[in-house]
């Protein structure tokens, strides 16, 4: 998913809307530091690997799986 500014959207609104409709992928627009998404109302079914992803962890999958919380666990809390 690409990101455009509101100014870029204004300049290319019909092209961007056509791309969203043709591809079925959301378009991210940044306005005043906040993000908006333009998505087709009847989106094509997408494969899992085509879905937009947001990075929510700062470690690798292996580090996440191997993380131990035993030191932070307090029975009865």
C-alpha positions in Angstrom: 0.0 0.0 0.0 1.4 3.4 -1.0 0.9 6.6 0.8 -0.1 9.9 -0.8 -0.6 13.4 0.7 -3.9 15.2 0.5 -2.4 17.5 -2.1 -1.3 14.5 -4.3 -4.8 13.0 -3.9 -6.4 16.3 -5.0 -4.1 16.4 -8.1 -4.7 12.7 -9.1 -8.1 11.9 -7.5 -9.6 10.0 -10.5 -6.4 8.0 -11.2 -6.0 7.1 -7.5 -9.7 6.1 -7.2 -9.4 4.0 -10.4 -6.4 2.2 -9.0 -8.2 1.4 -5.8 -11.2 0.0 -7.7 -9.1 -1.9 -10.2 -6.7 -3.4 -7.6 -9.0 -3.8 -4.6 -6.1 -2.5 -2.5 -6.6 0.4 0.0 -4.9 3.8 -0.6 -3.4 5.6 2.4 -3.8 9.4 2.5 -2.0 11.6 5.0 -3.6 14.8 6.1 -2.5 17.0 9.0 -0.3 14.1 10.3 -3.2 11.7 10.4 -3.8 8.7 8.1 -7.0 7.9 6.2 -7.7 4.9 4.0 -9.6 4.8 0.7 -11.0 1.3 0.2 -13.5 -0.1 -2.2 -16.9 -0.8 -0.6 -17.0 -4.2 -2.1 -13.4 -5.2 -1.9 -12.1 -8.2 -3.8 -11.2 -11.1 -1.5 -7.5 -10.9 -1.0 -4.9 -13.4 -0.1 -3.4 -13.1 3.4 -0.1 -12.0 2.0 -1.8 -9.1 0.2 -3.4 -7.6 3.3 -1.9 -4.3 4.6 0.5 -4.9 7.4 1.5 -2.7 10.3 4.7 -3.3 12.2 3.7 -3.8 15.8 6.8 -5.5 17.2 10.4 -4.5 17.3 11.7 -8.0 17.6 11.9 -11.0 15.3 9.3 -13.8 15.3 11.9 -16.1 16.8 12.6 -13.7 19.7 8.9 -13.3 20.3 8.3 -17.0 20.5 11.2 -17.6 22.8 10.2 -14.8 25.2 9.7 -15.9 28.8 7.4 -14.1 31.1 8.0 -16.3 34.2 9.9 -13.5 36.0 6.9 -11.2 35.6 4.2 -13.7 36.6 2.7 -13.3 40.0 0.4 -16.2 41.0 -2.9 -15.1 42.5 -2.8 -11.6 41.1 
